[in-house]
Amino acid sequence: MAQKEAAVPEAAEAPAPASQNGEDLEHLEEDPEKLKELIELPPFEIVTGERLPVHYFKFQFRNVEYSSGRNKTFLCYVVEMQGKGGQVQASRGYLEDEHATNHAEEAFFNTILPTCDPALRYNVTWYVSSSPCAACADRIVKTLGKTKNLRLLILVGRLFMWEEPEVQAALKKLKEAGCKLRIMKPQDFEYVWQNFVEQEEGDSKAFEPWEDIQENFLYYEQKLADILQ
């Protein structure tokens, strides 16, 4: 499956870029203009906001089996902070990684939740276009290990490189660390549509499931169960 791409090199003498899905892109050396275009991508940045554009949701979150062209991660989050008195404060938004040296998962901990107040309990829910890569999973495990007042639920539209042993091991470590990981059901996609996708003012459109949404959910649910068993 084609998923998130790794960082592109910043200088012409750097090694040829490679996509994070393991595909070799050395053939781009035969196309100097295309290679130049990749090398000269803008500097890394993380895009944040409250609601993402409709076309991004419909393309990036679609739970297809072969996700060609979906080269970034969209992460919608809900953070609930509960104090000793039981009062709950909630915040939500989304992250999108661009030309990433860091992915959206790591950016969440660096920018949205850089520190956790030990006096508060944090319940965090992510709705992510694809599951974490091995490096992001490792960051999540380390964060949960040192932040005992943080609970994390990750719902993913697709599994990222699930055939790779390294990724399978990373997903198992997430489970062992107490992170709840599951595949997004059609109802979860509808929740994201209603709460994280731009709607025309005064004209909120109903979520329209794509034809194979349930079939693909069951496909990925079984793959995840096989990995985590």
ROSE-4610 file (N, C-alpha, C; in Angstrom, 1 decimal, always signed):
// ROSE-4610
residu = [M/M/M/A/A/A/Q/Q/Q/K/K/K/E/E/E/A/A/A/A/A/A/V/V/V/P/P/P/E/E/E/A/A/A/A/A/A/E/E/E/A/A/A/P/P/P/A/A/A/P/P/P/A/A/A/S/S/S/Q/Q/Q/N/N/N/G/G/G/E/E/E/D/D/D/L/L/L/E/E/E/H/H/H/L/L/L/E/E/E/E/E/E/D/D/D/P/P/P/E/E/E/K/K/K/L/L/L/K/K/K/E/E/E/L/L/L/I/I/I/E/E/E/L/L/L/P/P/P/P/P/P/F/F/F/E/E/E/I/I/I/V/V/V/T/T/T/G/G/G/E/E/E/R/R/R/L/L/L/P/P/P/V/V/V/H/H/H/Y/Y/Y/F/F/F/K/K/K/F/F/F/Q/Q/Q/F/F/F/R/R/R/N/N/N/V/V/V/E/E/E/Y/Y/Y/S/S/S/S/S/S/G/G/G/R/R/R/N/N/N/K/K/K/T/T/T/F/F/F/L/L/L/C/C/C/Y/Y/Y/V/V/V/V/V/V/E/E/E/M/M/M/Q/Q/Q/G/G/G/K/K/K/G/G/G/G/G/G/Q/Q/Q/V/V/V/Q/Q/Q/A/A/A/S/S/S/R/R/R/G/G/G/Y/Y/Y/L/L/L/E/E/E/D/D/D/E/E/E/H/H/H/A/A/A/T/T/T/N/N/N/H/H/H/A/A/A/E/E/E/E/E/E/A/A/A/F/F/F/F/F/F/N/N/N/T/T/T/I/I/I/L/L/L/P/P/P/T/T/T/C/C/C/D/D/D/P/P/P/A/A/A/L/L/L/R/R/R/Y/Y/Y/N/N/N/V/V/V/T/T/T/W/W/W/Y/Y/Y/V/V/V/S/S/S/S/S/S/S/S/S/P/P/P/C/C/C/A/A/A/A/A/A/C/C/C/A/A/A/D/D/D/R/R/R/I/I/I/V/V/V/K/K/K/T/T/T/L/L/L/G/G/G/K/K/K/T/T/T/K/K/K/N/N/N/L/L/L/R/R/R/L/L/L/L/L/L/I/I/I/L/L/L/V/V/V/G/G/G/R/R/R/L/L/L/F/F/F/M/M/M/W/W/W/E/E/E/E/E/E/P/P/P/E/E/E/V/V/V/Q/Q/Q/A/A/A/A/A/A/L/L/L/K/K/K/K/K/K/L/L/L/K/K/K/E/E/E/A/A/A/G/G/G/C/C/C/K/K/K/L/L/L/R/R/R/I/I/I/M/M/M/K/K/K/P/P/P/Q/Q/Q/D/D/D/F/F/F/E/E/E/Y/Y/Y/V/V/V/W/W/W/Q/Q/Q/N/N/N/F/F/F/V/V/V/E/E/E/Q/Q/Q/E/E/E/E/E/E/G/G/G/D/D/D/S/S/S/K/K/K/A/A/A/F/F/F/E/E/E/P/P/P/W/W/W/E/E/E/D/D/D/I/I/I/Q/Q/Q/E/E/E/N/N/N/F/F/F/L/L/L/Y/Y/Y/Y/Y/Y/E/E/E/Q/Q/Q/K/K/K/L/L/L/A/A/A/D/D/D/I/I/I/L/L/L/Q/Q/Q]
num = [1/1/1/2/2/2/3/3/3/4/4/4/5/5/5/6/6/6/7/7/7/8/8/8/9/9/9/10/10/10/11/11/11/12/12/12/13/13/13/14/14/14/15/15/15/16/16/16/17/17/17/18/18/18/19/19/19/20/20/20/21/21/21/22/22/22/23/23/23/24/24/24/25/25/25/26/26/26/27/27/27/28/28/28/29/29/29/30/30/30/31/31/31/32/32/32/33/33/33/34/34/34/35/35/35/36/36/36/37/37/37/38/38/38/39/39/39/40/40/40/41/41/41/42/42/42/43/43/43/44/44/44/45/45/45/46/46/46/47/47/47/48/48/48/49/49/49/50/50/50/51/51/51/52/52/52/53/53/53/54/54/54/55/55/55/56/56/56/57/57/57/58/58/58/59/59/59/60/60/60/61/61/61/62/62/62/63/63/63/64/64/64/65/65/65/66/66/66/67/67/67/68/68/68/69/69/69/70/70/70/71/71/71/72/72/72/73/73/73/74/74/74/75/75/75/76/76/76/77/77/77/78/78/78/79/79/79/80/80/80/81/81/81/82/82/82/83/83/83/84/84/84/85/85/85/86/86/86/87/87/87/88/88/88/89/89/89/90/90/90/91/91/91/92/92/92/93/93/93/94/94/94/95/95/95/96/96/96/97/97/97/98/98/98/99/99/99/100/100/100/101/101/101/102/102/102/103/103/103/104/104/104/105/105/105/106/106/106/107/107/107/108/108/108/109/109/109/110/110/110/111/111/111/112/112/112/113/113/113/114/114/114/115/115/115/116/116/116/117/117/117/118/118/118/119/119/119/120/120/120/121/121/121/122/122/122/123/123/123/124/124/124/125/125/125/126/126/126/127/127/127/128/128/128/129/129/129/130/130/130/131/131/131/132/132/132/133/133/133/134/134/134/135/135/135/136/136/136/137/137/137/138/138/138/139/139/139/140/140/140/141/141/141/142/142/142/143/143/143/144/144/144/145/145/145/146/146/146/147/147/147/148/148/148/149/149/149/150/150/150/151/151/151/152/152/152/153/153/153/154/154/154/155/155/155/156/156/156/157/157/157/158/158/158/159/159/159/160/160/160/161/161/161/162/162/162/163/163/163/164/164/164/165/165/165/166/166/166/167/167/167/168/168/168/169/169/169/170/170/170/171/171/171/172/172/172/173/173/173/174/174/174/175/175/175/176/176/176/177/177/177/178/178/178/179/179/179/180/180/180/181/181/181/182/182/182/183/183/183/184/184/184/185/185/185/186/186/186/187/187/187/188/188/188/189/189/189/190/190/190/191/191/191/192/192/192/193/193/193/194/194/194/195/195/195/196/196/196/197/197/197/198/198/198/199/199/199/200/200/200/201/201/201/202/202/202/203/203/203/204/204/204/205/205/205/206/206/206/207/207/207/208/208/208/209/209/209/210/210/210/211/211/211/212/212/212/213/213/213/214/214/214/215/215/215/216/216/216/217/217/217/218/218/218/219/219/219/220/220/220/221/221/221/222/222/222/223/223/223/224/224/224/225/225/225/226/226/226/227/227/227/228/228/228/229/229/229]
x = [+0.8/+0.0/+0.9/+0.5/+1.2/+0.7/+1.5/+1.0/+1.9/+2.3/+3.0/+4.4/+5.0/+6.3/+7.3/+8.5/+9.6/+10.0/+10.9/+11.4/+12.2/+12.1/+12.9/+14.2/+15.2/+16.5/+16.5/+17.3/+17.3/+18.4/+19.3/+20.4/+20.5/+21.0/+21.0/+22.0/+23.1/+24.0/+23.6/+22.4/+21.9/+21.4/+21.2/+20.8/+19.4/+19.1/+17.8/+16.7/+15.6/+14.5/+13.9/+13.3/+12.6/+11.3/+10.3/+9.0/+8.9/+8.1/+8.1/+7.4/+6.7/+6.1/+7.1/+8.4/+9.5/+9.8/+9.0/+9.3/+10.6/+11.4/+12.6/+12.3/+12.8/+12.5/+13.8/+14.7/+16.0/+15.7/+14.6/+14.3/+14.1/+13.8/+13.6/+14.8/+16.0/+17.2/+17.2/+16.4/+16.2/+15.4/+14.7/+13.8/+14.3/+15.4/+16.0/+15.0/+14.0/+13.1/+12.2/+11.7/+10.9/+11.7/+13.0/+13.8/+14.1/+14.3/+14.5/+13.3/+12.1/+10.9/+10.7/+11.1/+11.0/+12.0/+13.2/+14.3/+14.0/+13.3/+13.0/+11.7/+11.1/+9.8/+10.0/+9.0/+9.1/+9.6/+10.1/+10.6/+9.4/+9.8/+8.9/+8.0/+6.7/+5.8/+4.6/+4.0/+2.8/+1.6/+0.6/-0.6/-1.6/-2.2/-3.1/-4.4/-5.5/-6.7/-7.9/-9.1/-10.2/-11.0/-11.0/-11.7/-11.0/-10.9/-10.2/-11.1/-10.6/-11.4/-12.0/-13.2/-14.0/-13.2/-12.5/-11.8/-10.7/-10.0/-9.0/-9.6/-10.7/-11.3/-11.7/-12.4/-12.9/-11.7/-10.6/-9.5/-8.6/-8.1/-7.1/-7.7/-8.9/-9.5/-10.1/-10.3/-10.9/-10.2/-10.9/-10.2/-10.0/-9.4/-9.1/-7.9/-7.9/-6.9/-5.5/-5.6/-4.4/-4.4/-3.7/-3.9/-2.9/-2.7/-1.7/-2.0/-1.0/-1.1/-1.4/-1.7/-2.0/-0.7/+0.0/+1.3/+1.5/+0.4/+0.5/-0.4/-0.3/-1.2/-2.1/-3.3/-4.3/-4.7/-4.6/-4.9/-5.8/-7.0/-8.1/-8.0/-8.1/-7.9/-9.0/-9.3/-10.1/-9.3/-9.1/-8.4/-9.3/-9.5/-10.3/-9.4/-9.4/-8.6/-9.5/-9.3/-10.1/-9.3/-9.8/-9.1/-9.6/-9.1/-9.5/-10.9/-11.4/-12.8/-13.8/-13.3/-14.2/-14.5/-14.2/-14.5/-13.7/-14.3/-13.7/-13.6/-12.4/-12.2/-11.8/-12.4/-12.1/-11.7/-10.8/-10.4/-10.3/-10.4/-10.3/-9.7/-9.3/-8.7/-8.1/-7.2/-6.6/-5.2/-4.4/-3.0/-2.8/-2.0/-1.6/-0.2/+0.6/+2.0/+2.3/+3.3/+3.7/+5.2/+5.6/+7.1/+7.8/+7.3/+7.5/+8.9/+9.6/+10.7/+10.1/+9.0/+8.2/+6.8/+6.2/+4.8/+3.8/+2.6/+1.5/+1.4/+1.6/+1.5/+2.5/+3.8/+4.8/+4.6/+4.1/+3.8/+2.7/+1.8/+0.7/+1.4/+2.4/+3.0/+3.9/+4.4/+5.4/+4.6/+3.4/+2.8/+1.4/+0.6/-0.7/-0.7/+0.1/+0.2/+1.6/+2.4/+3.8/+4.1/+3.3/+3.5/+2.1/+2.2/+1.0/+1.1/+0.1/+0.0/-0.3/+0.6/+0.3/-0.9/-1.5/-2.7/-3.9/-3.8/-4.9/-4.8/-6.0/-6.1/-6.4/-5.7/-5.9/-6.4/-7.6/-8.1/-8.1/-7.3/-7.0/-7.5/-8.3/-8.7/-8.2/-7.6/-7.2/-8.0/-8.3/-8.9/-7.9/-7.2/-6.1/-6.3/-5.8/-6.0/-5.3/-4.2/-3.5/-2.8/-2.5/-1.9/-0.5/+0.1/+1.4/+2.5/+3.6/+4.8/+5.5/+6.6/+7.3/+7.9/+8.4/+9.1/+8.0/+6.9/+5.8/+5.3/+5.1/+4.7/+5.6/+6.9/+7.9/+7.8/+7.5/+7.3/+6.1/+5.0/+3.8/+4.1/+4.7/+5.0/+5.8/+6.9/+7.7/+6.9/+6.0/+5.2/+4.3/+3.6/+2.7/+3.4/+4.7/+5.4/+5.8/+6.0/+6.4/+5.3/+4.1/+3.0/+1.8/+1.8/+0.8/-0.6/-0.7/-2.1/-2.6/-2.0/-2.5/-3.0/-4.3/-4.9/-5.1/-4.7/-4.8/-5.6/-6.6/-7.3/-7.0/-6.6/-6.3/-7.2/-8.0/-8.8/-8.2/-8.0/-7.3/-8.2/-8.1/-8.8/-8.2/-6.9/-6.1/-5.0/-4.5/-3.2/-2.1/-1.0/+0.2/+1.2/+1.5/+2.5/+2.4/+1.2/+0.9/+1.6/+2.1/+2.8/+4.2/+4.8/+6.2/+6.3/+7.2/+7.4/+7.7/+8.5/+8.8/+7.5/+6.6/+5.4/+4.5/+4.4/+3.6/+4.1/+5.4/+6.0/+5.7/+5.7/+5.4/+3.9/+3.0/+1.6/+1.4/+2.1/+2.0/+2.5/+3.6/+4.1/+3.2/+2.4/+1.4/+0.4/-0.1/-1.1/-0.5/+0.7/+1.4/+1.5/+1.7/+1.9/+0.5/-0.6/-1.9/-2.6/-2.0/-2.7/-3.8/-5.0/-6.1/-6.1/-6.0/-5.9/-7.0/-7.8/-8.8/-9.1/-9.7/-10.0/-11.3/-11.3/-12.5/-13.7/-14.8/-16.1/-16.7/-17.7/-18.4/-19.0/-19.4/-19.9/-18.8/-17.6/-16.4/-16.1/-16.2/-16.0/-17.1/-18.3/-19.4/-19.1/-18.6/-18.2/-17.2/-16.2/-15.1/-15.8/-16.6/-17.3/-18.0/-18.8/-19.6/-18.8/-17.7/-17.0/-15.6/-15.1/-13.8/-13.7/-14.8/-14.7/-15.5/-15.0/-15.6/-17.0/-17.9/-19.3/-19.7/-20.5/-21.0/-21.9/-21.7/-22.5/-24.0/-24.7/-26.1/-26.6/-25.7/-26.1/-25.2/-25.3/-24.5/-25.0/-24.1/-24.5/-24.3/-25.1/-25.0/-23.8/-23.3/-22.2/-22.7/-21.9/-22.3/-21.2/-21.5/-20.4/-20.1/-18.8/-18.4/-18.8/-18.8/-19.5/-18.9/-17.5/-16.9/-16.4/-17.0/-16.6/-16.7/-17.8/-18.0/-17.0/-16.9/-16.1/-14.6/-14.2/-12.8/-12.5/-13.5/-13.4/-13.2/-14.0/-13.9/-12.5/-12.1/-10.8/-9.7/-9.6/-8.6/-8.8/-10.0/-10.2/-9.7/-9.8/-9.3/-7.8/-7.2/-5.7/-5.2/-5.8/-5.3/-5.5/-6.6/-6.8/-5.7/-5.4/-4.3/-3.0/-2.7/-1.4/-1.3/-2.4/-2.4/-2.7/-3.1/-3.4/-2.3]
y = [-1.2/+0.0/+1.2/+2.2/+3.5/+4.3/+4.9/+5.6/+6.9/+7.2/+8.4/+8.3/+9.4/+9.4/+9.9/+9.4/+9.9/+11.3/+11.9/+13.2/+13.2/+14.2/+14.3/+15.0/+14.7/+15.3/+16.8/+17.6/+19.0/+19.5/+18.7/+19.1/+18.1/+18.7/+17.9/+16.7/+16.8/+15.8/+14.7/+14.9/+13.9/+12.7/+11.5/+10.3/+10.5/+9.8/+9.9/+9.6/+10.3/+10.2/+8.8/+8.4/+7.1/+7.3/+6.7/+6.8/+5.9/+6.3/+5.5/+4.2/+4.0/+2.7/+1.7/+2.0/+1.1/+1.1/+1.9/+1.9/+2.6/+2.1/+2.7/+3.8/+5.0/+6.1/+6.5/+5.6/+6.0/+6.3/+5.7/+5.9/+7.4/+8.2/+9.6/+10.3/+9.7/+10.3/+10.4/+9.6/+9.6/+10.8/+11.4/+12.6/+13.7/+14.4/+15.5/+16.6/+16.9/+18.0/+17.5/+16.2/+15.7/+15.6/+15.1/+15.0/+16.4/+17.4/+18.7/+19.2/+18.9/+19.3/+18.8/+17.5/+16.9/+17.5/+17.7/+18.2/+19.6/+20.4/+21.8/+22.0/+20.9/+21.1/+22.1/+22.8/+23.8/+23.1/+23.9/+23.3/+22.6/+21.7/+21.0/+21.9/+21.6/+22.3/+21.3/+21.7/+20.9/+21.9/+21.4/+22.2/+21.8/+22.8/+22.6/+23.4/+22.9/+23.6/+23.0/+23.5/+22.9/+21.9/+22.3/+21.4/+21.4/+20.2/+20.0/+20.1/+20.4/+20.5/+19.2/+19.3/+18.1/+17.2/+17.7/+16.9/+16.1/+16.7/+16.0/+14.8/+15.0/+13.9/+12.8/+13.1/+12.1/+11.3/+11.9/+11.2/+10.5/+11.3/+10.8/+9.8/+9.9/+9.0/+7.8/+7.7/+6.6/+5.3/+4.3/+3.1/+2.1/+2.5/+1.6/+0.7/-0.5/-1.4/-1.0/-0.4/+0.1/+1.6/+2.3/+3.7/+4.5/+4.3/+5.0/+6.5/+7.3/+8.8/+9.4/+8.6/+9.2/+9.2/+10.4/+10.5/+11.3/+11.6/+12.3/+11.8/+12.2/+11.7/+12.9/+12.6/+13.5/+12.9/+13.7/+13.2/+14.2/+13.7/+14.5/+14.1/+15.0/+14.6/+15.3/+14.6/+15.1/+14.9/+15.9/+15.9/+16.3/+15.4/+15.6/+15.7/+16.8/+16.9/+17.0/+16.1/+16.0/+16.3/+17.3/+17.6/+16.8/+17.0/+16.2/+16.4/+17.6/+17.9/+17.2/+16.6/+15.9/+16.8/+18.1/+19.0/+18.6/+18.5/+18.1/+19.3/+19.5/+20.5/+19.7/+20.1/+19.4/+20.3/+19.8/+20.6/+19.6/+20.1/+19.3/+20.0/+19.3/+19.9/+18.8/+19.2/+18.2/+18.7/+17.7/+17.9/+17.3/+17.9/+17.3/+17.5/+16.5/+16.6/+16.9/+17.8/+18.3/+18.1/+17.3/+17.2/+16.8/+15.8/+15.7/+15.1/+15.7/+15.1/+14.5/+15.0/+14.4/+14.1/+13.1/+12.9/+13.5/+13.5/+14.1/+13.6/+12.3/+11.7/+12.3/+12.4/+13.0/+14.5/+15.2/+16.6/+16.9/+15.9/+16.1/+16.3/+15.4/+15.5/+16.7/+17.2/+18.3/+19.7/+19.7/+21.0/+21.1/+20.1/+20.1/+19.7/+18.7/+18.3/+18.1/+19.3/+19.2/+18.7/+19.1/+18.7/+18.2/+17.4/+16.9/+17.3/+18.0/+18.4/+17.2/+16.8/+15.6/+15.7/+16.9/+17.0/+16.7/+16.5/+16.3/+14.9/+14.4/+13.1/+13.4/+12.8/+13.1/+11.9/+12.1/+11.0/+11.6/+11.0/+11.5/+10.4/+10.9/+10.1/+10.6/+9.8/+10.2/+9.4/+10.2/+9.6/+9.9/+8.8/+9.0/+8.3/+8.9/+8.4/+7.0/+6.8/+5.5/+5.3/+4.0/+3.7/+4.2/+4.3/+4.8/+4.0/+4.6/+3.9/+3.4/+2.7/+2.1/+3.2/+4.2/+5.3/+6.1/+6.3/+7.0/+6.2/+4.9/+4.0/+3.9/+4.0/+4.0/+5.3/+6.4/+7.7/+7.6/+7.0/+6.9/+6.0/+4.9/+3.9/+4.6/+5.4/+6.1/+7.2/+7.9/+8.9/+8.3/+7.2/+6.6/+6.0/+5.5/+5.0/+6.0/+7.2/+8.2/+9.2/+9.0/+9.8/+9.0/+8.6/+7.6/+8.2/+9.5/+10.1/+10.3/+9.7/+9.8/+8.5/+8.6/+7.4/+7.8/+6.8/+7.1/+6.0/+6.5/+5.6/+6.1/+5.2/+5.5/+4.7/+5.4/+4.8/+5.2/+4.2/+4.4/+3.9/+4.7/+4.3/+3.1/+3.1/+2.0/+1.6/+0.4/+0.0/+0.3/+0.9/+1.3/+0.2/-0.3/-1.3/-2.5/-3.0/-4.0/-5.3/-5.5/-6.8/-6.8/-5.7/-5.6/-6.0/-6.9/-7.4/-6.3/-5.3/-4.1/-3.4/-3.2/-2.5/-3.4/-4.6/-5.5/-5.5/-5.6/-5.5/-4.2/-3.1/-1.8/-1.8/-2.3/-2.3/-3.1/-4.2/-5.1/-4.3/-3.6/-2.8/-1.7/-1.1/-0.2/-0.8/-2.0/-2.7/-3.0/-3.4/-3.8/-2.5/-1.4/-0.1/+0.4/-0.2/+0.3/+1.1/+1.3/+2.1/+1.3/+1.8/+1.1/+1.5/+0.5/+0.7/-0.1/+0.6/-0.1/+0.5/-0.2/+0.3/+1.1/+2.2/+3.0/+2.3/+2.3/+1.8/+2.9/+2.5/+3.5/+4.7/+4.3/+5.3/+6.3/+5.8/+6.7/+7.7/+7.2/+8.1/+9.2/+8.8/+9.8/+10.8/+10.3/+11.2/+12.2/+11.8/+12.7/+13.7/+13.2/+14.1/+15.2/+14.9/+15.8/+16.8/+16.3/+17.1/+17.7/+17.2/+17.7/+18.1/+18.1/+18.4/+19.7/+20.6/+21.8/+21.6/+22.4/+22.3/+23.7/+23.7/+25.0/+25.6/+26.9/+27.6/+27.4/+27.0/+26.8/+25.7/+24.9/+23.8/+22.6/+22.0/+20.8/+19.6/+19.0/+17.9/+16.6/+15.6/+14.3/+13.5/+12.7/+11.9/+10.8/+10.7/+9.7/+8.6/+7.4/+6.4/+5.9/+5.6/+5.1/+3.6/+3.1/+1.8/+0.7/+0.6/-0.5/-0.2/+0.8/+1.2/+0.1/-0.6/-1.7/-2.9/-3.2/-4.3/-4.1/-2.8/-2.5/-2.4/-2.0/-2.0/-3.4/-4.3/-5.7/-6.3/-5.9/-6.4/-6.0/-4.7/-4.2/-4.7/-4.8/-5.3/-6.7/-7.5/-8.9/-8.9/-8.0/-7.9/-7.5/-6.5/-6.0/-7.1/-7.8/-8.9/-9.9/-10.3/-11.3/-10.8/-9.5/-9.0/-9.0/-8.6/-8.3/-9.6/-10.7/-11.9/-12.5]
z = [+0.0/+0.0/+0.0/-0.8/-0.7/+0.4/+1.2/+2.3/+2.5/+3.7/+4.0/+3.4/+3.0/+2.4/+3.4/+3.3/+4.2/+3.8/+4.6/+4.3/+3.0/+2.2/+1.0/+1.3/+0.5/+0.8/+0.5/+1.2/+1.1/+0.1/-0.3/-1.2/-2.3/-3.5/-4.7/-4.5/-3.7/-3.6/-2.6/-1.9/-1.0/-1.8/-1.1/-1.8/-2.4/-3.4/-4.1/-3.1/-3.2/-2.2/-2.3/-1.2/-1.2/-0.4/-0.9/-0.3/+1.0/+1.9/+3.2/+3.0/+1.9/+1.7/+1.1/+1.1/+0.7/-0.8/-1.6/-3.1/-3.4/-4.2/-4.6/-5.7/-5.4/-6.3/-7.1/-7.2/-7.9/-9.4/-9.9/-11.3/-11.6/-10.6/-10.8/-11.3/-11.1/-11.6/-13.1/-13.7/-15.2/-15.6/-14.6/-14.9/-14.1/-14.5/-13.7/-13.2/-14.0/-13.6/-12.5/-12.5/-11.5/-10.2/-10.3/-9.1/-8.5/-9.3/-8.9/-8.1/-8.7/-8.0/-6.6/-6.5/-5.1/-4.2/-4.7/-3.8/-3.3/-4.2/-3.9/-3.2/-2.6/-1.9/-0.8/-0.4/+0.7/+2.0/+2.9/+4.2/+4.9/+5.8/+6.6/+7.4/+7.5/+8.3/+8.7/+9.8/+10.2/+10.1/+9.3/+9.1/+10.2/+10.9/+11.9/+11.6/+12.2/+12.0/+12.8/+12.7/+13.3/+12.4/+11.1/+10.1/+8.8/+8.3/+7.0/+5.8/+4.7/+3.5/+3.1/+2.5/+2.1/+1.2/+0.2/-0.7/-0.1/+0.9/+1.7/+2.4/+3.1/+3.8/+2.8/+1.7/+0.8/+0.2/+0.0/-0.6/+0.4/+1.4/+2.3/+3.4/+3.8/+4.8/+4.2/+2.9/+2.3/+2.6/+3.1/+3.6/+2.5/+1.4/+0.3/+0.6/-0.1/+0.2/-0.4/-1.6/-2.3/-2.3/-1.5/-1.3/-2.0/-3.3/-4.1/-4.1/-3.9/-3.9/-2.6/-1.6/-0.3/+0.5/+0.4/+0.8/+2.1/+2.8/+4.0/+5.0/+6.2/+7.3/+7.8/+7.9/+8.6/+9.9/+11.0/+12.3/+13.0/+13.2/+13.9/+15.4/+16.3/+17.7/+18.6/+19.7/+20.7/+22.0/+22.8/+24.0/+25.1/+26.1/+27.3/+28.5/+29.2/+30.4/+31.6/+32.6/+33.7/+35.0/+35.8/+37.0/+38.2/+39.4/+40.5/+40.9/+40.6/+40.9/+39.9/+38.9/+37.9/+36.7/+36.8/+35.7/+34.4/+33.3/+32.1/+31.1/+30.5/+29.5/+28.2/+27.1/+25.9/+24.8/+23.9/+22.7/+21.6/+20.4/+19.2/+18.0/+17.0/+15.8/+15.0/+14.0/+13.2/+12.8/+12.5/+12.1/+10.7/+9.9/+8.6/+8.4/+8.1/+7.9/+6.4/+6.2/+4.9/+4.8/+3.7/+3.5/+4.8/+5.4/+6.9/+7.2/+8.1/+8.8/+10.1/+10.5/+11.6/+11.0/+11.5/+11.1/+12.0/+11.6/+12.4/+13.8/+14.0/+15.3/+16.3/+15.8/+16.7/+16.8/+15.8/+15.9/+17.0/+17.1/+18.2/+19.5/+19.8/+21.1/+21.3/+20.1/+20.1/+20.2/+19.6/+19.4/+20.1/+20.1/+20.7/+22.1/+22.5/+23.9/+24.3/+24.3/+24.6/+26.0/+26.9/+28.3/+28.9/+29.8/+30.5/+32.0/+32.5/+33.9/+34.7/+35.6/+36.4/+37.3/+37.5/+38.3/+37.4/+36.1/+35.3/+34.7/+34.3/+33.5/+32.1/+31.2/+29.7/+29.0/+28.4/+27.5/+26.1/+25.3/+23.9/+22.9/+21.9/+20.8/+19.5/+18.7/+17.4/+16.4/+15.3/+14.1/+13.0/+12.5/+11.7/+10.3/+9.3/+7.9/+7.8/+8.4/+8.4/+9.7/+10.0/+11.3/+11.3/+12.5/+12.7/+12.1/+11.6/+11.1/+12.4/+12.2/+13.3/+14.2/+13.6/+14.4/+15.2/+14.6/+15.4/+16.5/+16.2/+17.2/+18.4/+18.1/+19.2/+20.0/+19.4/+20.1/+21.0/+20.5/+21.3/+22.5/+22.3/+23.4/+24.5/+24.1/+25.0/+25.8/+25.1/+25.7/+26.7/+26.4/+27.3/+28.5/+28.3/+29.4/+30.4/+30.0/+31.0/+31.4/+30.8/+31.1/+31.6/+32.8/+33.3/+33.4/+33.3/+33.4/+32.0/+31.0/+29.6/+29.0/+28.5/+27.9/+26.4/+25.5/+24.1/+23.3/+22.6/+21.7/+20.2/+19.4/+18.0/+17.1/+16.3/+15.3/+13.9/+13.1/+11.8/+10.7/+9.6/+8.4/+7.6/+7.6/+6.9/+7.7/+7.5/+8.1/+7.2/+7.8/+7.0/+7.0/+5.8/+5.6/+6.5/+6.7/+7.7/+7.4/+6.1/+5.8/+6.4/+6.7/+7.2/+8.6/+8.9/+10.3/+11.3/+10.8/+11.7/+12.1/+11.2/+11.5/+12.4/+12.1/+12.9/+14.4/+14.5/+15.9/+16.6/+15.8/+16.4/+16.9/+16.1/+16.5/+17.8/+17.9/+19.1/+20.3/+20.1/+21.2/+21.7/+20.7/+21.1/+22.0/+21.7/+22.5/+23.9/+23.9/+25.2/+26.1/+25.4/+26.2/+26.7/+26.3/+26.8/+25.8/+24.6/+23.6/+23.0/+22.9/+22.2/+20.8/+19.9/+18.5/+17.8/+16.9/+16.2/+14.8/+14.0/+12.6/+12.7/+11.9/+11.8/+11.2/+11.9/+11.3/+10.5/+9.7/+8.9/+9.8/+11.0/+11.9/+12.4/+12.4/+12.8/+11.7/+10.5/+9.4/+9.4/+9.7/+9.8/+10.9/+12.0/+13.1/+12.7/+12.0/+11.5/+10.5/+9.6/+8.7/+9.4/+10.4/+11.1/+12.0/+12.5/+13.5/+13.1/+12.0/+11.6/+10.1/+9.4/+8.0/+7.8/+6.9/+6.6/+6.1/+6.6/+6.1/+5.6/+4.6/+4.1/+5.1/+5.4/+6.4/+6.2/+7.2/+7.1/+6.2/+5.7/+4.8/+5.1/+6.2/+6.6/+5.8/+5.0/+4.2/+4.9/+4.7/+5.3/+4.8/+5.6/+5.2/+4.2/+3.1/+2.0/+2.0/+2.6/+2.6/+1.2/+0.9/-0.4/-0.5/-1.6/-1.9/-1.1/-0.9/-0.3/+1.1/+1.8/+3.1/+4.1/+4.2/+5.1/+4.8/+3.6/+3.1/+3.5/+3.3/+3.6/+5.1/+5.8/+7.3/+7.8/+7.3/+7.7/+7.3/+6.2/+5.7/+6.6/+7.0/+7.8/+9.3/+9.7/+11.1/+11.3/+10.3/+10.4/+10.3/+9.5/+9.4/+10.8/+11.4/+12.7/+13.8/+13.8/+14.7/+14.6/+13.3/+13.1/+13.6/+13.5/+13.9/+15.5/+16.1/+17.5/+18.4/+17.7/+18.5/+19.3]
